[in-house]
Amino acid sequence: MESEIEHSQVSINGLNLHIAQIGKDELGTVVFLHGFPEIWYSWRHQMIAVAKAGYRAIAFDWRGYGLSDAPQDPENAAWEHLISDMLGILDAFSISKAFFVAKDFGAFPAYQFALHYPDKTCGVISIGIPFSPMQGSVDPLPEGFYIKRWRDPGRAEADFSRFDVKQVVRTIYILFSKSEIPIAPEGKEIMDLADVSAPLPEWFTEEDLSTYASLYEKNGFKYPLQMPYRALGRLENAPDQNAPDQKIEVPVLLIQGEEDYVFKFPGFYETIKEGTMQKYVPNLEISYMPEGTHFAQEQFPDQVNELIIHFLKGHPVNA
């Protein structure tokens, strides 16, 4: 059924964005938002499942990712651009309201969209990223922490340039599939943390890797290193961040893999396990996956699909 996914280029905010879609909107539309180092393809299993369940599934490559155009000024990457692109996609397809399913950095614009456009949001499903209006800090983590390394202009570029695109994606998938936070010791770079001969996770094939690599050939990593890593500071300093009175009123499902290394980030455990998120998201459901890693939607697609569809059915669009 993957062959039935339709692909198109749609002009949004002056850029041609690559859109993948499948299914009819009998029960509503579900828009999937990928993370790093992903593209639309990371949602292939979920797109087919929700389409079979009666929904229209749309997954797109963020600007500067995959087959979407990159902006001419990547150093000015901003979160509001992503939210504007989300609005543009809804308008382009005459969608008045949608569910958003997001992971990794894609969860940030999904939550912000729900805050600012609740009338256009049926609900949000986040894989592995909780919501809190008070942004946490990575300062307690060592200098070798991958986000600290990658937000340093030029450092990741030099690190990645030692390998071809396929090897970079391979290494990141191997590292991010583990439960330990990627931290490089002094004198080493992040790409040195995985042996070049290390096997891929059993749920990620060489064919999958080749697909990712081919889709990263167009733009490389120039924009993806800006968004999210070098734009994180702009998220923390945005006017509507760190405002404790913010609440997301639409239904939210958090699917949390307990082997996801992000679960060990400062403040994440407390936000999820000790009820902090519930204060800001009154209509919250949390589902834990004991063996789920950072790529739970690819690792356990059937289980994630079941959780997503149960949530969608529980919040009918026309109720």
C-alpha positions in Angstrom: 0.0 0.0 0.0 3.0 2.3 0.4 3.0 2.6 -3.4 -0.4 4.2 -3.1 1.1 7.2 -1.3 0.8 10.2 -3.6 3.6 12.8 -3.8 3.5 16.4 -4.9 5.3 19.7 -4.6 3.2 22.6 -3.2 4.2 26.2 -3.0 4.0 27.4 0.6 5.4 30.7 1.7 7.6 31.0 -1.4 9.1 27.5 -1.1 8.1 24.2 -2.8 7.4 21.8 0.0 7.3 18.0 -0.7 4.0 16.6 0.4 3.1 12.9 0.7 -0.5 11.9 1.3 -2.9 8.9 1.2 -6.5 8.3 2.1 -9.8 10.1 2.1 -10.9 12.6 4.8 -14.0 10.7 5.7 -13.2 11.0 9.4 -10.7 13.8 9.3 -7.2 14.7 8.4 -4.0 13.7 10.2 -0.8 15.8 9.6 2.5 14.1 10.5 5.5 16.2 11.6 8.9 14.6 11.5 12.0 15.2 13.5 15.8 14.9 12.9 17.3 13.1 11.0 14.0 12.1 9.5 11.7 13.1 6.6 8.2 12.2 5.6 9.2 8.6 5.1 9.6 8.0 8.9 5.7 8.1 9.1 5.1 5.6 6.3 3.7 2.9 8.7 1.4 5.4 10.4 0.2 7.0 7.2 -1.1 3.7 5.8 -2.7 2.7 9.1 -4.7 6.0 9.5 -5.7 5.9 5.9 -7.1 2.4 6.3 -9.0 3.7 9.4 -10.8 6.4 7.3 -8.5 9.4 7.7 -6.6 11.5 5.2 -2.9 11.2 6.1 -0.5 14.0 5.1 3.3 13.9 5.8 5.6 16.5 4.5 9.3 17.3 4.5 10.0 20.4 6.6 11.5 23.3 4.6 15.2 22.5 4.1 14.6 18.7 4.6 14.2 15.9 2.1 12.7 17.0 -1.2 11.4 20.4 0.1 13.2 23.6 -0.9 15.6 25.1 1.6 15.3 28.9 2.4 18.1 31.0 1.1 19.0 32.2 4.6 19.1 29.0 6.7 21.0 30.8 9.5 17.7 32.7 10.1 15.7 29.6 10.7 12.8 30.3 13.1 10.0 28.3 14.7 7.4 30.7 13.5 8.3 29.7 9.9 7.4 26.1 10.6 4.1 27.1 12.1 3.4 29.4 9.1 4.1 26.4 6.8 1.7 24.3 8.7 -1.0 26.9 8.2 -0.1 27.1 4.5 -0.5 23.4 4.1 -4.0 23.4 5.7 -5.0 26.3 3.4 -3.5 24.7 0.3 -5.6 21.6 0.8 -8.7 23.4 2.1 -8.4 21.7 5.5 -10.2 23.6 8.2 -9.1 21.5 11.1 -6.6 18.6 11.6 -4.9 16.3 14.1 -1.2 16.7 14.4 1.1 13.8 15.1 4.7 14.8 15.9 8.0 13.6 17.3 11.3 15.0 18.2 11.6 18.8 17.3 8.3 18.5 15.3 6.5 18.4 18.7 7.4 22.0 19.4 5.6 23.6 16.4 2.7 21.1 17.0 2.2 22.3 20.6 2.6 26.0 19.6 0.1 25.5 16.8 -2.4 24.1 19.2 -1.8 27.0 21.6 -2.3 29.7 18.9 -4.8 27.9 16.6 -7.0 25.7 18.8 -9.9 26.2 16.3 -7.7 24.5 13.6 -6.5 21.7 15.9 -8.5 18.5 16.6 -5.7 17.2 18.8 -2.0 16.6 19.2 -0.1 13.3 19.5 3.5 13.6 20.5 6.0 10.8 20.5 8.6 11.3 23.2 8.4 15.1 23.8 6.3 16.5 26.7 4.8 20.0 26.8 5.8 22.6 29.4 5.6 26.4 28.9 8.7 26.6 31.1 11.6 25.5 28.9 14.2 23.3 30.4 17.9 23.8 30.2 20.6 21.5 28.8 23.3 23.4 30.9 23.6 20.6 33.4 24.8 18.2 30.6 28.5 17.9 29.7 30.2 19.9 26.9 30.2 16.7 24.8 26.4 16.5 24.8 25.4 16.3 21.1 23.0 19.3 21.1 25.8 21.5 22.6 28.2 20.2 19.9 25.8 20.6 17.0 24.6 24.1 18.0 28.2 25.3 17.6 28.4 26.7 14.1 30.7 24.7 11.8 31.5 21.9 14.3 28.8 19.4 13.1 29.5 20.3 9.5 33.2 19.4 10.0 32.2 16.2 11.8 29.7 15.1 9.2 31.9 16.0 6.2 34.2 13.1 7.1 31.5 10.7 5.9 29.0 10.4 3.1 25.3 11.2 3.8 24.4 7.6 4.1 27.0 6.9 6.8 25.9 10.1 8.7 22.3 9.0 8.8 23.3 5.4 9.7 25.4 6.6 12.6 22.7 8.9 14.0 20.1 6.2 13.8 22.3 3.8 15.7 23.1 6.4 18.4 19.6 7.7 18.7 18.2 4.2 19.0 20.0 3.6 22.3 18.9 4.6 25.7 22.0 6.5 26.6 22.3 10.3 25.8 24.9 10.7 23.0 27.8 12.5 24.7 31.2 12.6 23.1 34.3 12.5 25.4 37.0 15.2 25.0 38.9 14.8 21.8 36.1 12.9 20.1 33.2 14.0 17.9 29.6 12.7 17.9 30.2 10.7 14.7 33.0 8.9 16.5 30.6 7.3 19.0 29.4 4.6 16.7 31.6 2.1 14.9 31.2 2.4 11.1 30.6 -1.4 11.0 27.9 -1.4 13.8 24.7 -3.0 12.6 21.5 -1.1 12.1 18.6 -1.6 14.5 16.7 -4.7 13.5 13.6 -2.7 12.6 15.5 -0.3 10.2 16.6 -1.9 6.9 19.4 -1.1 4.5 16.6 -0.2 2.1 15.2 2.3 4.6 18.7 3.7 5.1 19.1 4.1 1.3 15.8 5.9 1.1 16.8 8.4 3.9 20.2 8.9 2.3 18.8 9.6 -1.2 16.3 12.1 0.3 19.1 14.0 2.2 21.2 14.3 -1.0 19.1 17.3 -2.2 19.7 19.6 0.8 22.3 17.9 3.0 22.4 19.0 6.6 22.9 22.7 6.3 19.3 23.7 7.2 18.6 20.7 9.5 21.5 21.8 11.8 20.0 25.2 12.0 16.5 23.8 12.7 16.3 22.5 15.3 19.7 22.7 17.0 20.8 26.3 16.5 17.2 27.6 16.7 16.6 26.1 20.1 17.8 29.3 21.8 15.3 31.3 19.8 12.5 28.9 21.0 13.6 29.4 24.6 13.6 33.2 24.2 10.3 33.5 22.2 7.8 35.9 23.7 5.2 33.2 24.4 7.7 30.8 26.1 8.3 30.7 29.8 4.8 31.9 30.4 3.4 29.7 33.2 -0.2 30.6 32.4 -0.2 28.9 29.0 -2.5 25.9 28.6 -3.2 23.6 25.7 -6.9 23.0 25.7 -7.2 20.5 22.8 -6.8 16.8 23.5 -3.2 15.6 23.7 -1.7 12.1 23.7 1.9 11.6 24.7 3.4 8.3 23.7 6.5 7.9 25.7 9.2 5.3 25.0 10.9 4.5 28.3 14.1 3.6 26.5 14.2 6.9 24.6 17.4 8.7 25.6 15.4 12.0 25.6 13.5 10.7 28.6 16.8 11.4 30.5 17.0 15.0 29.6 16.9 17.4 32.6 13.3 18.0 33.7 11.7 15.5 31.3 11.0 12.8 33.8 9.5 15.2 36.3 7.4 16.8 33.6 5.9 13.5 32.5 5.9 11.3 35.6 5.2 13.8 38.4 2.3 15.5 36.7 3.8 18.8 35.6 2.6 18.4 32.1 -1.0 17.7 33.3 -1.1 21.2 34.8 -0.7 22.8 31.3 -2.5 20.1 29.3 -5.8 19.4 31.1 -7.0 16.9 28.4 -3.9 14.7 28.5 -3.4 11.0 28.0 0.0 9.3 28.5 0.9 5.9 27.1 4.2 4.3 28.1 6.1 1.9 25.9 8.6 0.1 28.1 11.0 -0.9 25.3 10.2 2.1 23.1 13.2 4.1 21.8 13.5 7.5 20.1 12.1 6.0 16.9 9.2 4.1 18.5 6.9 4.7 15.5 9.4 2.7 13.3 10.4 0.3 16.0 6.9 -0.7 17.1 4.7 0.5 14.2 1.7 -1.7 15.0 1.6 -0.7 18.7 2.0 3.0 17.9 -0.6 2.8 15.1 -3.1 1.3 17.5 -2.5 4.1 20.1 -2.9 6.8 17.4 -6.1 5.4 15.9 -7.6 4.8 19.4 -7.0 8.5 20.2 -8.4 9.7 16.8 -11.5 7.6 17.2 -11.9 8.9 20.8 -12.0 12.5 19.6 -14.3 12.6 16.5 -13.9 15.7 14.4 -17.6 16.4 14.1 -18.6 15.5 17.7 
